[in-house]
Amino acid sequence: MANLRSFVGFCVLILFLEPKLAALANDSGNVGVGSGSGSGSGLPELCNIDARSFLPPPYGNLSSVICKPIWNTFILRYSQDEDNVVNIILSSVYTTGWVGIGFSKDGKMVGSSAMVGWINRKGHAKIKQFYLQGPKEWEVIPDKGELPLTGIPSSLVIHGPSIYLAFQLKFENHLARQPIILAFGTRIPKHSHLTHHEDKTTILFDFSAGSHVSAASSTNFGQMKKNHGVLGIIGWGLILPIGAIVPRYFKHKDPLWYYLHSVVQFIGFAIGLATVILGQRLYNLIHADFPSHRGIGIFVLVLSILQILAFFLRPNKDAKTRKFWNWYHHWVGRFALFFGALNIVLGIQIGDAGSDWKIGYGFLLGIVIVTVIVLEVLAYLRRSEKPTPLDPSFQMNPVE
């Protein structure tokens, strides 16, 4: 009866937490225009600069231009007419290096096409289209791409402390919600080969929004991806493995191990649930086709729910079914941890997270593995130190 009451309480708790976690996922994405690694919210005054005074035609002749700070010091001006011709003017504070804006189908850098501008060492302005065939520098191909550029020449202008990239696109359909990638590098490209970016972000920008649309029309799902990855690593890469370590190596601390195991795993489950909810929101936003990552994530969530249900349905120690329950609980937990770790690696790979994420998770995974090895050795030594029970038929001083 106590287990049943606990199970009902758990179901009520999940029903209560689910909308809260969903709201948290929504808030993490609707960070507003100008968010990123830095804030553009303090730069609206830059939109008061009349770019028509120094940009060449047709960019200097545009009317009804919408201007929005979107990330860091990046300002996006754009216009779109009835023929689906879109004029893009991207500006950013500039000292050296390059500045770029990419158009992506699924929010990923690989497979996108970008317009990049810079001032070379001779002081000449350069603006080119690049095709991002892969994550390596040599896979960023100049003068290639899928952007529907018109015959109007692109332009690059330095005005004050900012660089301005202007180009014109013509789409078959009205451009609306579009994943765009913003990036910059501090080293000047050599022979039109880009150096690695210093920072980048991805946002979902609504080009159909007018000047009176709220800031939420631009969704920073680059930050959402980071939050999704951080939650997954913390939940499935740290907390849940710790929760699994406790019952294996600390059962001699009864009943402390049981309460620690329960609390830690419930926390890990809540973080894992938030990870899946945030991942589902990302999927709904960009419809990214990553069936393996999404499928494994849902599979791991199902396994974790089964583990939670097993907690509430645990038979007594003396029950005949207890050994089967133990077998089930142990192996489902191991499968969940294995596939959770596998999905973290897969997520880092398909999310173009970079070497920092790989090194960070590899370091964390190494610590967990070393901890398990050390605890396993200590447990073996502790078992070997226990006196072996004597055979009752053995006599110290047998009588002949």
C-alpha positions as CSV (number, residue, x, y, z in Angstrom):
1,M,0.0,0.0,0.0
2,A,2.9,2.4,0.8
3,N,4.4,1.6,-2.6
4,L,1.1,2.3,-4.3
5,R,0.8,5.7,-2.5
6,S,4.3,6.6,-3.5
7,F,3.7,5.6,-7.1
8,V,0.6,7.8,-7.2
9,G,2.6,10.6,-5.7
10,F,5.3,10.2,-8.3
11,C,2.7,10.4,-11.1
12,V,1.3,13.6,-9.6
13,L,4.8,15.0,-9.4
14,I,5.5,14.3,-13.0
15,L,2.2,15.8,-14.1
16,F,3.2,18.9,-12.1
17,L,6.8,19.1,-13.3
18,E,6.1,18.5,-17.0
19,P,4.6,21.9,-17.8
20,K,7.2,23.6,-15.6
21,L,10.1,21.9,-17.5
22,A,8.4,22.7,-20.8
23,A,8.1,26.3,-19.9
24,L,11.8,26.3,-18.9
25,A,12.6,24.8,-22.3
26,N,10.6,27.6,-24.0
27,D,12.3,30.3,-22.0
28,S,15.7,28.9,-22.9
29,G,14.9,29.3,-26.5
30,N,13.0,32.6,-26.5
31,V,15.9,34.6,-25.2
32,G,15.0,37.5,-27.4
33,V,16.7,39.4,-30.1
34,G,20.3,40.2,-29.5
35,S,21.1,37.3,-27.2
36,G,24.1,35.1,-27.6
37,S,27.6,35.3,-26.3
38,G,27.1,38.8,-25.3
39,S,23.9,40.9,-25.5
40,G,22.6,43.0,-28.3
41,S,19.9,44.4,-26.1
42,G,22.2,47.4,-25.3
43,L,22.8,48.2,-29.0
44,P,19.4,49.4,-30.3
45,E,20.9,52.8,-30.9
46,L,23.0,51.4,-33.7
47,C,19.8,50.9,-35.7
48,N,19.6,54.7,-35.7
49,I,22.6,54.9,-38.0
50,D,21.4,55.7,-41.5
51,A,23.2,53.1,-43.6
52,R,21.8,54.7,-46.8
53,S,24.3,57.5,-46.4
54,F,27.4,55.3,-47.1
55,L,26.1,52.1,-48.7
56,P,26.2,51.9,-52.6
57,P,23.0,51.3,-54.5
58,P,20.7,49.5,-54.3
59,Y,21.4,49.1,-50.6
60,G,21.6,52.8,-50.1
61,N,18.3,53.4,-51.8
62,L,16.2,50.9,-49.8
63,S,13.1,52.0,-47.9
64,S,11.1,50.2,-45.3
65,V,14.2,48.5,-43.9
66,I,13.8,46.6,-40.7
67,C,16.7,46.7,-38.2
68,K,17.3,44.4,-35.3
69,P,20.2,43.6,-33.0
70,I,20.5,39.8,-33.1
71,W,23.7,38.6,-31.3
72,N,26.7,40.1,-29.7
73,T,27.4,43.3,-31.7
74,F,25.7,41.9,-34.8
75,I,22.9,44.1,-36.3
76,L,20.7,42.8,-39.1
77,R,18.9,45.1,-41.5
78,Y,16.7,43.6,-44.1
79,S,13.9,44.2,-46.5
80,Q,11.7,41.8,-48.6
81,D,9.4,42.8,-51.4
82,E,6.5,41.1,-53.2
83,D,8.8,39.3,-55.6
84,N,10.6,37.6,-52.7
85,V,13.7,39.7,-53.2
86,V,15.5,40.0,-49.9
87,N,18.2,42.6,-49.2
88,I,20.5,41.7,-46.3
89,I,22.7,44.2,-44.5
90,L,24.7,42.7,-41.7
91,S,26.9,44.9,-39.5
92,S,29.2,44.2,-36.6
93,V,31.9,46.0,-34.6
94,Y,35.1,45.2,-36.5
95,T,38.9,45.5,-35.9
96,T,40.4,42.6,-37.9
97,G,39.6,39.1,-39.2
98,W,36.3,38.2,-40.8
99,V,32.5,38.4,-40.2
100,G,29.9,36.0,-41.7
101,I,26.3,35.1,-41.9
102,G,25.2,31.7,-43.0
103,F,21.8,30.2,-44.1
104,S,21.1,26.7,-43.0
105,K,18.4,24.2,-43.7
106,D,18.5,22.4,-40.3
107,G,20.5,24.8,-38.0
108,K,23.7,22.9,-38.6
109,M,26.9,24.6,-39.8
110,V,27.8,21.7,-42.1
111,G,25.8,21.9,-45.3
112,S,25.1,25.7,-45.0
113,S,26.0,28.5,-47.3
114,A,27.4,31.8,-46.0
115,M,28.4,35.3,-47.0
116,V,31.6,36.3,-45.4
117,G,33.4,39.7,-45.5
118,W,36.8,41.0,-44.4
119,I,39.5,43.6,-45.1
120,N,42.7,42.0,-46.3
121,R,46.2,43.0,-45.4
122,K,46.3,45.5,-48.3
123,G,43.2,47.2,-47.0
124,H,40.9,45.9,-49.8
125,A,37.4,45.0,-49.0
126,K,36.4,41.3,-49.7
127,I,33.0,39.6,-49.6
128,K,32.5,36.1,-50.9
129,Q,30.0,33.2,-50.7
130,F,31.3,30.0,-49.0
131,Y,29.9,26.5,-48.9
132,L,30.5,24.8,-45.6
133,Q,31.0,21.2,-46.8
134,G,32.5,20.1,-43.5
135,P,33.8,21.2,-40.1
136,K,37.4,21.5,-41.2
137,E,39.0,24.7,-42.5
138,W,39.8,23.1,-45.8
139,E,36.2,22.0,-46.2
140,V,35.0,25.6,-46.3
141,I,35.0,26.2,-50.0
142,P,35.1,29.8,-51.4
143,D,33.0,31.0,-54.3
144,K,30.6,28.0,-53.8
145,G,27.2,27.8,-52.2
146,E,23.5,27.5,-52.6
147,L,22.4,31.0,-51.8
148,P,20.1,32.4,-54.5
149,L,22.2,35.6,-55.2
150,T,20.9,38.0,-57.7
151,G,23.0,39.7,-60.3
152,I,23.3,42.8,-58.0
153,P,26.9,42.9,-56.8
154,S,27.4,42.3,-53.1
155,S,29.1,45.1,-51.1
156,L,31.3,45.5,-48.1
157,V,31.9,48.9,-46.3
158,I,33.7,50.0,-43.2
159,H,31.9,52.9,-41.5
160,G,33.1,54.0,-38.1
161,P,33.9,51.0,-35.9
162,S,31.6,48.7,-37.8
163,I,31.8,46.5,-40.9
164,Y,28.8,46.3,-43.2
165,L,28.1,43.3,-45.5
166,A,25.3,43.9,-48.0
167,F,23.9,41.4,-50.5
168,Q,20.7,40.5,-52.3
169,L,18.8,37.2,-52.5
170,K,15.8,36.1,-54.5
171,F,13.8,33.1,-53.2
172,E,11.1,31.1,-54.9
173,N,8.8,31.6,-51.9
174,H,8.4,34.3,-49.3
175,L,11.2,34.0,-46.7
176,A,9.9,33.5,-43.2
177,R,11.4,31.6,-40.3
178,Q,15.0,30.8,-41.4
179,P,17.9,29.3,-39.4
180,I,20.9,31.6,-39.7
181,I,24.4,31.1,-38.4
182,L,26.4,34.1,-37.2
183,A,30.2,33.8,-36.7
184,F,33.4,35.8,-36.7
185,G,37.1,35.1,-36.7
186,T,40.0,37.3,-35.6
187,R,42.5,36.2,-38.2
188,I,42.5,37.6,-41.8
189,P,41.7,34.9,-44.4
190,K,44.7,34.0,-46.6
191,H,43.9,33.3,-50.3
192,S,40.2,33.4,-49.5
193,H,40.6,30.5,-47.0
194,L,38.8,31.1,-43.8
195,T,40.5,30.6,-40.5
196,H,38.6,28.9,-37.6
197,H,35.9,31.0,-36.0
198,E,36.4,32.5,-32.6
199,D,32.7,32.3,-31.8
200,K,29.4,31.5,-33.5
201,T,25.7,31.0,-32.8
202,T,22.6,29.8,-34.6
203,I,19.3,31.6,-34.3
204,L,15.9,31.0,-35.9
205,F,15.0,34.4,-37.5
206,D,11.6,35.4,-38.7
207,F,12.1,37.5,-41.9
208,S,8.4,37.9,-42.3
209,A,8.2,39.8,-39.0
210,G,7.6,43.5,-39.3
211,S,9.1,46.2,-37.2
212,H,6.3,45.9,-34.6
213,V,6.8,42.2,-33.9
214,S,8.1,41.3,-30.5
215,A,11.7,40.2,-29.8
216,A,10.6,36.6,-29.6
217,S,10.4,36.5,-33.4
218,S,14.1,35.6,-33.2
219,T,14.8,32.4,-31.4
220,N,18.3,31.6,-30.4
221,F,18.3,27.8,-30.7
222,G,22.1,27.9,-30.8
223,Q,21.8,28.5,-27.0
224,M,19.0,26.0,-26.8
225,K,21.4,23.4,-28.3
226,K,24.0,24.2,-25.7
227,N,21.5,24.0,-22.9
228,H,20.3,20.6,-24.3
229,G,23.8,19.3,-24.4
230,V,24.7,20.6,-20.9
231,L,21.6,19.1,-19.4
232,G,22.3,15.7,-21.1
233,I,25.9,15.6,-19.9
234,I,25.0,16.6,-16.4
235,G,22.1,14.2,-16.1
236,W,23.3,11.2,-18.1
237,G,27.0,11.8,-17.9
238,L,27.4,12.6,-14.3
239,I,24.5,12.4,-11.9
240,L,22.9,9.1,-13.0
241,P,26.3,7.3,-13.1
242,I,27.0,8.6,-9.6
243,G,23.6,7.2,-8.5
244,A,24.5,3.9,-10.0
245,I,27.8,3.8,-8.3
246,V,26.3,4.3,-4.8
247,P,24.4,0.9,-4.4
248,R,27.3,-1.1,-5.9
249,Y,30.1,0.1,-3.7
250,F,28.4,1.5,-0.6
251,K,25.8,-1.1,0.5
252,H,27.8,-1.6,3.7
253,K,26.5,1.9,4.7
254,D,23.0,0.7,5.1
255,P,20.5,2.4,4.9
256,L,22.4,5.5,3.8
257,W,23.2,4.0,0.4
258,Y,19.5,3.4,-0.3
259,Y,18.4,7.0,0.3
260,L,21.4,8.4,-1.5
261,H,20.7,6.2,-4.5
262,S,17.0,7.1,-4.6
263,V,17.6,10.9,-4.3
264,V,20.4,11.1,-6.8
265,Q,18.5,9.0,-9.4
266,F,15.4,11.1,-9.0
267,I,17.4,14.2,-9.6
268,G,19.1,12.7,-12.6
269,F,15.7,11.6,-14.0
270,A,14.3,15.1,-13.7
271,I,17.3,16.5,-15.5
272,G,17.1,13.8,-18.1
273,L,13.4,14.6,-18.6
274,A,14.2,18.3,-19.1
275,T,16.8,17.3,-21.7
276,V,14.3,15.4,-23.7
277,I,11.7,18.2,-23.5
278,L,14.3,20.7,-24.7
279,G,15.3,18.3,-27.4
280,Q,11.7,17.9,-28.5
281,R,11.3,21.7,-28.7
282,L,14.4,21.9,-30.8
283,Y,12.9,19.3,-33.1
284,N,9.6,21.2,-33.4
285,L,11.5,24.4,-34.2
286,I,13.9,23.3,-36.9
287,H,12.6,19.8,-37.8
288,A,16.1,18.5,-37.8
289,D,16.3,15.0,-39.1
290,F,18.4,13.1,-36.6
291,P,16.4,9.9,-36.1
292,S,19.2,8.0,-34.4
293,H,19.8,10.7,-31.7
294,R,16.1,11.3,-31.2
295,G,15.3,7.6,-31.1
296,I,18.0,6.7,-28.6
297,G,16.9,9.7,-26.5
298,I,13.3,8.5,-26.3
299,F,14.5,4.9,-25.7
300,V,16.7,6.0,-22.8
301,L,13.8,8.1,-21.4
302,V,11.5,5.0,-21.5
303,L,14.2,2.9,-19.7
304,S,14.5,5.6,-17.0
305,I,10.7,5.6,-16.5
306,L,10.8,1.8,-16.2
307,Q,13.5,2.2,-13.5
308,I,11.4,4.7,-11.6
309,L,8.4,2.4,-11.8
310,A,10.5,-0.5,-10.6
311,F,11.5,1.6,-7.5
312,F,7.8,1.9,-6.5
313,L,7.1,-1.8,-7.3
314,R,10.1,-3.2,-5.5
315,P,9.1,-6.4,-3.6
316,N,10.3,-7.2,-0.1
317,K,13.7,-8.7,0.5
318,D,12.1,-12.0,1.5
319,A,9.8,-12.2,-1.6
320,K,10.5,-15.0,-4.1
321,T,10.4,-12.5,-6.9
322,R,13.1,-10.2,-5.4
323,K,16.0,-11.9,-7.2
324,F,14.2,-11.4,-10.6
325,W,13.5,-7.8,-9.7
326,N,17.2,-7.2,-8.8
327,W,18.2,-8.7,-12.1
328,Y,15.8,-6.5,-14.0
329,H,16.7,-3.4,-12.1
330,H,20.5,-3.9,-12.5
331,W,20.4,-4.6,-16.2
332,V,17.9,-2.0,-17.3
333,G,19.9,0.5,-15.4
334,R,23.1,-0.5,-17.2
335,F,21.5,-0.4,-20.6
336,A,20.1,3.0,-19.8
337,L,23.5,4.4,-18.8
338,F,25.2,2.8,-21.8
339,F,22.8,4.2,-24.3
340,G,22.7,7.6,-22.5
341,A,26.5,7.9,-22.9
342,L,26.3,6.8,-26.5
343,N,23.7,9.4,-27.2
344,I,25.8,12.1,-25.6
345,V,28.7,11.2,-28.0
346,L,26.3,11.1,-30.9
347,G,24.8,14.5,-29.9
348,I,28.2,16.1,-29.7
349,Q,29.0,14.8,-33.2
350,I,25.8,15.8,-35.0
351,G,25.6,19.1,-33.2
352,D,29.0,20.3,-34.5
353,A,29.9,21.0,-30.9
354,G,33.6,21.1,-31.5
355,S,36.7,19.8,-29.7
356,D,36.0,21.6,-26.4
357,W,32.8,19.5,-25.9
358,K,34.6,16.3,-26.9
359,I,37.5,16.9,-24.5
360,G,35.1,18.0,-21.7
361,Y,32.9,15.0,-21.9
362,G,35.9,12.7,-22.5
363,F,37.5,14.1,-19.3
364,L,34.3,13.6,-17.3
365,L,33.8,10.1,-18.7
366,G,37.4,9.3,-17.8
367,I,36.9,10.4,-14.2
368,V,33.8,8.2,-13.9
369,I,35.6,5.2,-15.3
370,V,38.7,5.7,-13.0
371,T,36.4,6.2,-10.0
372,V,34.7,2.9,-10.8
373,I,38.0,1.1,-11.2
374,V,39.3,2.4,-7.9
375,L,36.1,1.6,-6.0
376,E,36.1,-1.9,-7.6
377,V,39.7,-2.5,-6.4
378,L,38.8,-1.3,-2.9
379,A,35.7,-3.5,-2.8
380,Y,37.8,-6.5,-3.9
381,L,40.3,-5.8,-1.1
382,R,37.6,-5.4,1.4
383,R,36.1,-8.7,0.4
384,S,39.4,-10.5,0.5
385,E,40.1,-9.2,4.1
386,K,36.9,-10.8,5.4
387,P,37.7,-14.1,7.3
388,T,36.6,-17.2,5.4
389,P,34.0,-19.1,7.4
390,L,35.3,-22.5,8.7
391,D,33.9,-25.8,7.5
392,P,31.8,-27.1,10.5
393,S,33.3,-30.5,9.9
394,F,36.8,-29.2,10.5
395,Q,38.2,-29.6,14.0
396,M,41.2,-27.7,15.3
397,N,42.2,-30.6,17.6
398,P,40.7,-33.7,16.3
399,V,40.5,-36.6,18.7
400,E,42.1,-39.7,17.3
